[in-house]
């Protein structure tokens, strides 16, 4: 039983070491320098879809105040 607990602890430590932090992507309608991967307000995407497209599973997309409209053809 004690060996199993040690094995479980070792597996948990490996999983924690492999866990990568999720990114935060920013969207600001008035951004003057939208630059992927949009990880700060200076380089924020100007539309929500661009940030969503650049995001990976588990990432968070922050959207500042504004009126965002769907672009034609999307």
C-alpha positions in Angstrom: 0.0 0.0 0.0 2.8 2.4 0.9 4.5 1.7 -2.5 1.3 2.7 -4.3 1.1 6.0 -2.4 4.7 6.8 -3.5 3.9 5.9 -7.1 0.9 8.1 -7.0 2.8 11.0 -5.5 5.5 10.6 -8.2 2.9 10.6 -11.0 1.3 13.8 -9.5 4.6 15.5 -9.3 5.3 14.7 -13.0 1.9 16.0 -14.0 2.4 19.2 -12.1 5.8 19.7 -13.7 4.4 19.2 -17.2 1.4 21.5 -16.6 1.8 24.7 -18.7 0.2 27.9 -17.6 -2.7 29.1 -19.8 -2.2 32.4 -21.7 -4.3 35.5 -21.4 -5.1 37.1 -24.8 -6.5 40.7 -25.0 -9.0 42.3 -27.3 -9.4 46.1 -27.6 -11.4 47.6 -30.5 -9.2 50.6 -30.4 -5.8 48.8 -30.4 -3.3 50.6 -32.7 -0.8 47.7 -32.8 -2.6 44.4 -33.0 0.1 41.8 -32.9 -0.4 38.0 -32.4 -0.5 36.4 -30.0 -2.3 39.4 -28.4 -0.9 38.7 -24.9 -1.0 42.3 -23.7 -3.1 45.5 -24.1 -0.5 47.2 -26.3 -0.7 44.4 -28.8 -4.3 43.5 -28.3 -6.4 42.1 -31.2 -9.0 44.5 -32.6 -11.7 41.8 -33.0 -12.7 38.9 -30.8 -12.4 36.2 -33.5 -8.7 36.9 -34.1 -8.0 36.4 -30.4 -10.1 33.2 -30.3 -8.3 31.9 -33.4 -4.9 32.5 -31.7 -5.9 30.9 -28.4 -5.1 27.4 -27.3 -7.3 25.2 -25.1 -7.4 26.6 -21.6 -6.4 30.1 -22.6 -8.5 33.1 -21.5 -9.6 35.9 -23.8 -10.2 39.3 -22.1 -12.3 41.8 -24.0 -12.4 45.5 -23.1 -15.5 47.7 -23.4 -16.7 48.4 -26.9 -19.2 47.6 -29.6 -17.9 44.6 -31.5 -19.7 43.7 -34.8 -19.4 40.6 -36.8 -17.2 41.1 -39.9 -18.7 40.3 -43.3 -18.0 36.8 -44.5 -17.6 35.2 -41.1 
